[in-house]
């Protein structure tokens, strides 16, 4: 069996170290040299010939993270790695998955094409903004779900029959419904009308939240306008507590300020994107390290990853 080697880009090293620790391996030695004009060069400082190479790199802002990943893939292929697997906890550009107006790009498909052209043999990622993005790739995609982390944490709250599962928008109804079905809890939806990107003009709650402990489920929080408006509206409608479980915390300004001023009691996120909780004490972070380590181990051993899924 090919040797398993794990490497990381610059800005995902914080989570790559934890994943490597869970796997019981050392994080591989990789040097990224930056030049005065902004270009950079990737160089592996140990042999990867014949190895199964796992490259851990989320493609959050800026696009330098994506470029780093592409150069890491290319360098590994040119160094005769047997297989190159991109491990991308947060797959950026995923919100641009279709033409929703004339004369726009489909960035998610373009990024998929670039990764394939660079030479990846497989992609491991978590909670894509849209499930159909898996079809943009012509290599196997292991699409993981944060539910395996979030569900045990929600269970530990012991909310019982008072719990309500909610989605901050209709687009996330399928994801929220999976949680509602698992917990046998009522489902509440929020219908929003956007004035433009990142700006919510109005919102309406569909369902009963009075006296309930609400769990909001979504894949991403960017400027936090939607999630904060939903939480505040639910508190106005008599919700006892409102917590949000979000897979990817982009947290663009002024997200932290909005969360602190909102009706949210707590915002629980994964560490697919780094976040400093000092900026927002309401935030609590759960790590993806065990989820991705288990998946990498199963993929390397040529075993089914079905047991990794609690539910989709």
N, C-alpha and C positions, 0 to 999 in steps of 0.2 A: 504494500500500500504506500502511496506517495506520502512524503513527510508533510505535516501540517505546519504552515508558517503564517503568522499574523502580523500585519503591518498597519500603521495608521498615518493619516494625514495630520497636518499641524493642529487644526482646530477641533479634531475629534479624538485627540490623544487621551483626554480625560475619561472618556467612556471605553476606549480601546484598552487601556490599562486594566480596567475592571473586567472586561470580557476575557482578556488574556489570562487574568488571575483565575477566573472561573474555569477556564479550559486547562489550567495547570501548565501553561507555556509562557515563555518570555516574549514580550513584544519585540518584534524584529527590528533590526537596526536599519534606519533609513535616513538619509541626509537630503534636505531640501535647501539648496543654495540659492539665495536671492541676489539678483544683479541690480545695478544702479538704475536701469531703465524700467524696472518693475517685473521683468521676466524672471523665471526661476527654473532650476534644473533639479530633477529627481534622480537620486543615485542610491541603489541598494548597497549596503555595506557588509553584506553577507551573501553567500551563494543561495540562489533560488532554483537552480537547474533541477528539473524533475519534481519539484515540490508543488503541493496544492496550496496556493497563496490566497489568503483572505485579506482584502484591503478594506479597512474600516474607515469610512468617511461620509458624514452627512453633508448634503449639498445645500446647507442653509446659506444665507447671505454672508459674505459676498460670493460672486461667481468664481472667485479665486479657489474656493473649496472644490468646485466642480473641476476646474482646470487641474488642480493638484491630483485629483482622483484619476483623470484621464492620463496624465503623465505617469502616475504610478502603475496604471494598467499597462501602458505602452512599454515602460521600462521592464516590467516583469515578463511580458511576452518576449521581448528582445533578449532577456537573460535566460530564456528557455525554461520558464516555469511550465509545469505540465498543465495546470489549470489555474485560471485567475477568477476568483469570485469576488464581486463587489458587494460589500456589506454596508448598506446605506440606511441607517436607522430613520433618517428623515430625508425623503426624496423631494428636493425642491423643484420648483416650476410646475408642480403637479396640478395647480389650480387652472393652468392653461391647457386643459385636456380636450378642448373642442372649439369650433368656431361659433361663438355666441353673438357675433356681430360681423359685418363684412370687413374684409381686408385685414384680418388679424392672423398671427401665427398660432400654431399649436405647439407650444414650447415643450410640453411633456413628451410628445412624439419625437421632436427634434433631439432632446436630451437622450432619449432611448436610442435613437439612431447613432448618436455620437458615441455612446458607451459601447454599442455593438461594434462600431467601426474601430474603436480603440482596442477591442479584443476580449471583452469579458466573456466568460463561459457560463456565468450564472449570476443572478441578482438575488440578494436577501434584503428585504426591506420590511417596513412596518406601517400599517394604517395609511395606505395611499389615499389621497383625497378622493379618488374615484377608482373603484375596483377594475374598471375596464382598461386602465393604464397597463395592467399586466399584459394585455394583448398587443401593446406597442413593441414588446420585446420578442425577438426570435430565438431567445435562449430561455431555459427554465427560470421561473420567478417564484421564490418562496415568499409569499405575502403573509407576514405575521400580524397578529392583532394584540393591541394593548390590553384587551380584556383579561388576558391571563395574569396581568399585574393588578389591574383595577378591581376585578371582582373580589379577590380575597381581601383587599383593602376596604371595599364597600361593606363586605360581610362583617368585618371587624367593628363597624360602626354600630351594629345591632339596632338598626332602625325598625325592624319588624314590619308589621302591616302598615305603618305610617309612611313608608317610603313610596315616593313617586319618581318614576324615571321621565326625564324630559329631554327634548331636543331643542336647541335654540333656533333652529330653522327647519323648514320642511325637507330640505335636501338631506339632512342628517337623520330623518325618520327611521330609515332601515337599520342604521347602526343602533339607535336608541331602542328600537323595538326588540333587537336581539337581547339587550340587557333586561328590558321589561319582561320578556318571555322567560328568561333564565330565573329572574327573581319572583316571577308571578306577581308583578306590580303593575299598577295603572300607568299608561303612557300619556304624557302631555306634550303637545306641540306648540311651537311659537311660529306664527306667520309674520314674516318681516317684509317690508318694502324698502329697497335700497334707493337712495337718491343718486349715488354713484359708488364706485369701489371704496370700501372701508367707511362708508357713511350710511347709517340706517335712519330712514326718515320716520317710519312708524312700525309698531309691532303689536300683535294681538295674541293672547293666550287661548289655546283651544284645549280645554280640560279643566279639572278642578284641583286647586293647589291649597285651598284654605286649610290651615292647621296641619299641613303635611311637611315632611322632610323631603325636599326636592334634590334629586341627583341629575345634574345637567351633563349630557354626554356629547362630545364633539371631537373631531379629528385634529383641529387646529385652532389656536387663538393667535391672531395677528395684532391688530390695534386694540382688541378686546371690546370694541364697540357693541357688537352683537351680544356676546355673553354677559356683559355688564348690564345692558339694557334689559335682557331677559331676566336676570337675577333680581334687579330692582323692581321690575314689573310684577314678578311673582311675590316679592315681599309686600308690595302694595295690595296684592290680591289675598293676603293673609297667610302666605307660606311661613312655616315655623323656622326652617333653616333652608339655605340653598347652598349646595356645594357643586363645583364643576370638576369633571374629570376630562382632561384634554390630553390627547396623545402627543401633540407637538406644540411647544410654546415658542412661537416666533417672537412674541412680545415686543413688537415695534412701539416706539414712543407714540402716544403717551399711555401705553397699555398698563404699566404698573400703577400709575396715578389713578387710572379709571377703576382698576380692580380694588384699590384701597378705598375709593369713594363709593363703590357700588354696594348692592345688597348681598354680595357673595360672602358667606361665612368662611369659605376656604376654596382655594384653587389648587387641585392636585394635577401635577403634570409628570411626564416622563423626562428623562435626561437625554432624549434624542438630539436636543439642541441645548447647549449650555445656558444656564440662567443663575444669576446671583440672587439668592433669596433675601439678601439685605436690601435690595431694591423694593421688595414687596413681601412683607412678613406674612401675608395671607397665603403665600404660595408654599406648597409642600411637594417635594420631588421623590418619585419612585424610579429606581434604576432599571434600565433595559438589559443589564449585563447578563443575568441568568437566562432570560428569554433568548438572546442571540447566541450565547455560549452553547445552550442546549441544541439549538438549531444547527450551528456550525458543526458540533460534534456528530449529530445525526447525518448531516450531509457528507461529512468526511468518512464516516463509517458505512456509507451507502445504505442507511436505514431510513425508514419512513419517518416523516416529521409530524404525522397526524396527532401524536400524543402531546405535541407542543400547544395545540389549539384547545382552549377551553370552550370557546364558541366563536363564531365569526360575526 
